[in-house]
């Protein structure tokens, strides 16, 4: 019986990252369909806009998601720890005179 040596590859098959044929064919089919649709999408949206402007706007906004990235809100949390004692607080009050109305 032969011993397994380090670095010896027993597995054969697709290289790492390679697509199988059915996945590749599916992506190609979808890509062709999208390309055909893109050539008439502006005209199609105009037709929808005539019948239902609200629906046309909804569709346009949904399509916009694929052209512009969404901005995400960012929460910043922090804390500050002060280990010194307050020694003096000075408050200056400037009194302004208000003319009589």
C-alpha positions as CSV (number, residue, x, y, z in Angstrom):
1,X,0.0,0.0,0.0
2,X,1.4,3.4,-1.0
3,X,1.5,6.2,1.6
4,X,-0.1,9.5,0.9
5,X,2.5,12.1,0.3
6,X,2.1,15.8,1.2
7,X,1.3,17.9,-1.8
8,X,-0.1,14.9,-3.8
9,X,-3.6,15.8,-5.2
10,X,-6.0,12.9,-5.6
11,X,-9.0,14.9,-6.7
12,X,-9.5,15.7,-10.4
13,X,-12.2,17.9,-11.9
14,X,-13.0,21.5,-12.5
15,X,-10.3,24.0,-11.5
16,X,-11.1,26.1,-8.5
17,X,-13.6,28.9,-9.4
18,X,-14.7,27.3,-12.7
19,X,-18.4,27.3,-13.4
20,X,-20.2,24.1,-14.4
21,X,-21.8,24.1,-17.8
22,X,-25.4,24.5,-16.7
23,X,-24.5,27.5,-14.6
24,X,-22.5,29.1,-17.4
25,X,-25.4,28.5,-19.9
26,X,-28.0,29.9,-17.5
27,X,-25.9,33.1,-16.9
28,X,-25.4,33.5,-20.7
29,X,-29.2,33.1,-21.3
30,X,-30.1,35.6,-18.6
31,X,-27.5,38.1,-19.9
32,X,-28.9,37.9,-23.4
33,X,-32.4,38.5,-22.2
34,X,-31.3,41.5,-20.1
35,X,-29.5,43.0,-23.1
36,X,-32.6,42.6,-25.3
37,X,-34.7,44.3,-22.6
38,X,-32.3,47.1,-22.0
39,X,-32.6,48.3,-25.6
40,X,-36.4,48.9,-25.2
41,X,-36.7,49.7,-21.5
42,X,-36.9,53.5,-22.0
43,X,-39.7,53.1,-24.5
44,X,-41.5,50.6,-22.3
45,X,-41.4,52.9,-19.3
46,X,-42.8,55.8,-21.4
47,X,-45.8,53.5,-22.4
48,X,-46.4,52.5,-18.7
49,X,-46.1,56.2,-17.7
50,X,-49.0,57.1,-20.0
51,X,-51.3,54.5,-18.4
52,X,-50.1,54.5,-14.8
53,X,-47.5,57.2,-13.8
54,X,-47.2,55.9,-10.3
55,X,-46.3,52.4,-11.5
56,X,-43.8,53.8,-13.9
57,X,-42.1,55.8,-11.1
58,X,-42.0,52.6,-8.9
59,X,-40.3,50.7,-11.7
60,X,-37.8,53.5,-12.4
61,X,-36.9,53.6,-8.7
62,X,-36.4,49.9,-8.6
63,X,-34.2,50.0,-11.6
64,X,-32.2,52.9,-10.0
65,X,-31.1,50.5,-7.3
66,X,-29.0,48.6,-9.9
67,X,-27.2,51.7,-11.2
68,X,-26.6,53.6,-7.9
69,X,-25.5,52.0,-4.7
70,X,-27.7,52.5,-1.7
71,X,-26.3,54.6,1.1
72,X,-26.4,53.0,4.5
73,X,-26.7,54.9,7.7
74,X,-23.9,54.7,10.1
75,X,-24.3,54.7,13.9
76,X,-21.3,55.9,15.8
77,X,-21.2,55.0,19.5
78,X,-18.6,56.0,21.9
79,X,-17.9,56.7,25.5
80,X,-15.6,59.0,27.3
81,X,-14.2,58.3,30.7
82,X,-12.7,61.2,32.6
83,X,-10.9,60.5,35.8
84,X,-10.2,64.0,36.9
85,X,-12.2,66.1,39.3
86,X,-13.7,69.4,38.2
87,X,-11.8,72.2,40.0
88,X,-13.6,75.3,38.8
89,X,-16.5,76.3,36.6
90,X,-16.8,79.9,35.4
91,X,-20.0,81.2,34.0
92,X,-20.0,84.6,32.4
93,X,-23.4,86.2,31.9
94,X,-23.6,89.2,29.5
95,X,-26.7,91.3,30.0
96,X,-27.9,93.0,26.9
97,X,-30.4,95.7,27.1
98,X,-33.6,95.3,25.0
99,X,-35.1,98.5,23.7
100,X,-38.7,99.1,24.6
101,X,-41.2,98.2,21.9
